[in-house]
Amino acid sequence: MVSFYPGPSQVYKEIPAYVNKAWETGIISENHRSKNFMKLYKSTVRLLQKRLEIPEDYSVIFVSSATECWEIIAQSLISKNSFHFYNGAFGEKWYKYTRKIQPLAIGYRFGEDVVLQPRNIDLSGTEAGVICITQNETSNGTQVSNEQISAFQSLYPDSLIAVDATSSMAGIHLDFSVADVWYASVQKCFGLPAGMGVLIVSPKAMAQALRIGENDHYNSLLFMQENASKWQTHYTPNILDIYLLKETLSNAKGIRKTNKRLAKRLQSLTTLIYGRDDWEFLCTNDQVRSTTVITVKGSVKKVKNLKEAARKNGIILGNGYGPYADSTFRIANFPATTRSDWKLLKDFLKSHL
Ligand SMILES: *Cc1c(COP(=O)(O)O)cnc(C)c1O
């Protein structure tokens, strides 16, 4: 079976070999304060910075999940106000989790076909605080561009910008310099086994954490950074996942090349979908359609039949999410998908859509 589920998604085919290598090197039996672990942490961060083009002065911290990042941001970086721009289930969840910790959080919902335009939104009169954007909305297959995020940065230079890139980081080129906090979990675009998140923090956000001075939790950002600055973690981390991340990154191409490959794949599916009367993208605006989570809409009956036929052909299509559970299917367009698996999918869709 080849899975196109957008998370947990199909892991890299090389994972078994890398797990074996990890076992042979002994790193997965080592203490997370050991020299060997610190070396692994450091080289993994350096590789991440190089492959994904993360600025060198941004911290990279390993956490348990993207969900944990919602909590970390609410605890350690929001002093009072936060603004959540969302058009789908994950962005909304982020807003709702934040509100439990920071009751002044404000949610702003926009349409799935809408290009988010900060110029049209007035945040004045409220101290702008932290602006929260879900870059790639996994539930409906939409995305926010680097340029849109950058427009927020120019309009609100005193605010922090936090970005959920859980299902796009490592797949598309993100301009990390246009925001202060970025995070993802490894079971999506990174093509790794579930159980770890990556949190990326700018010096400006670290300065904000210092000003707020929140240090009441095991996952307070200040405490995490204190450990990260020694190439250690604030808790016993998923050492195996860190090792697998390092191995997959050392064999990966630079992010711009990967982005091009995924964009080409999306393009070929776009041509196919546009040529079919019974199917359309959930997001009809190609300016904001996600590159990495392709969401296709059809009648409930056709979606059901297609998913069944796919299974018979060795293909697992992702279910729709939330309100779109039955009327859409989703395809993870992630880098771990091999050329032959993608061909299998395309041939299947060509003959069944
Ligand atoms: C999957 C997902 C999350 C949650 O990730 P976990 O690793 O399960 O915590 C958050 N945001 C988005 C956009 C996601 O796709």
The ligand as a Tripos MOL2 file, in Angstrom:
@<TRIPOS>MOLECULE
LIG
   15    15     1     0     0
SMALL
NO_CHARGES

@<TRIPOS>ATOM
      1 C1         -1.1100   18.1250   11.9820 C.3       1 LIG1
      2 C2         -1.1800   19.5470   12.2620 C.ar      1 LIG1
      3 C3         -1.0570   20.0550   13.5690 C.ar      1 LIG1
      4 C4         -0.9130   19.1590   14.7590 C.3       1 LIG1
      5 O1          0.2850   18.4270   14.6970 O.3       1 LIG1
      6 P1          0.6310   17.3960   15.8670 P.3       1 LIG1
      7 O2          1.9960   16.9270   15.5350 O.co2     1 LIG1
      8 O3         -0.4070   16.3200   15.7950 O.co2     1 LIG1
      9 O4          0.5640   18.1200   17.1370 O.co2     1 LIG1
     10 C5         -1.0820   21.4250   13.7340 C.ar      1 LIG1
     11 N1         -1.2410   22.2600   12.7060 N.ar      1 LIG1
     12 C6         -1.3630   21.8130   11.4380 C.ar      1 LIG1
     13 C7         -1.5090   22.8040   10.3160 C.3       1 LIG1
     14 C8         -1.3310   20.4480   11.1720 C.ar      1 LIG1
     15 O5         -1.4370   20.0060    9.9090 O.3       1 LIG1
@<TRIPOS>BOND
     1     1     2 1
     2     2     3 ar
     3     2    14 ar
     4     3     4 1
     5     3    10 ar
     6     4     5 1
     7     5     6 1
     8     6     7 2
     9     6     8 1
    10     6     9 1
    11    10    11 ar
    12    11    12 ar
    13    12    13 1
    14    12    14 ar
    15    14    15 1
@<TRIPOS>SUBSTRUCTURE
     1 LIG1         1 GROUP 0 **** ****
